[in-house]
């Protein structure tokens, strides 16, 4: 399964720029994103378990791929 993880930390930000970059990266790698996981308006200081990221990390299995716009989005 190939996931795209998008996160913005304020309500004034938009995930669309991240989505565009993640989609371009997936195309460049010859991959098709199966599911987008979005944390909208969620600070990276919150524990992953309190974000959609926590649910994603619990369900991924060996061989799954997560594409994000930058590594700091996972932090």
FENSUL-V463482 format. One record per residue. RES is the residue in three letters. PSI is psi in whole degrees, -180 to 180 (NA if undefined). NEAR is the number of other C-alpha atoms within 10 Angstrom. Layout:
RES_PSI_NEAR, RES_PSI_NEAR
This chain:
UNK_139_13, UNK_122_17, UNK_147_20, UNK_128_21, UNK_122_24, UNK_134_25, UNK_131_26, UNK_147_19, UNK_-11_16, UNK_159_11, UNK_-18_9, UNK_-9_8, UNK_162_12, UNK_138_15, UNK_-6_17, UNK_-40_11, UNK_-42_12, UNK_-43_19, UNK_-43_19, UNK_-46_11, UNK_-41_15, UNK_-41_22, UNK_-42_19, UNK_-41_13, UNK_-44_16, UNK_-45_17, UNK_-43_12, UNK_-31_9, UNK_-3_9, UNK_28_8, UNK_155_13, UNK_126_14, UNK_127_16, UNK_-35_10, UNK_138_12, UNK_131_15, UNK_123_16, UNK_128_17, UNK_103_18, UNK_118_18, UNK_29_15, UNK_125_16, UNK_144_15, UNK_-10_16, UNK_-15_8, UNK_144_10, UNK_141_11, UNK_-32_15, UNK_-20_12, UNK_9_10, UNK_166_17, UNK_-26_17, UNK_-39_20, UNK_-44_12, UNK_-39_13, UNK_-46_16, UNK_-30_12, UNK_-28_9, UNK_-15_8, UNK_152_14, UNK_171_10, UNK_129_6, UNK_-18_8, UNK_154_10, UNK_137_15, UNK_125_19, UNK_130_19, UNK_165_23, UNK_-32_20, UNK_155_13, UNK_-32_8, UNK_-20_9, UNK_-26_17, UNK_-18_15, UNK_NA_12
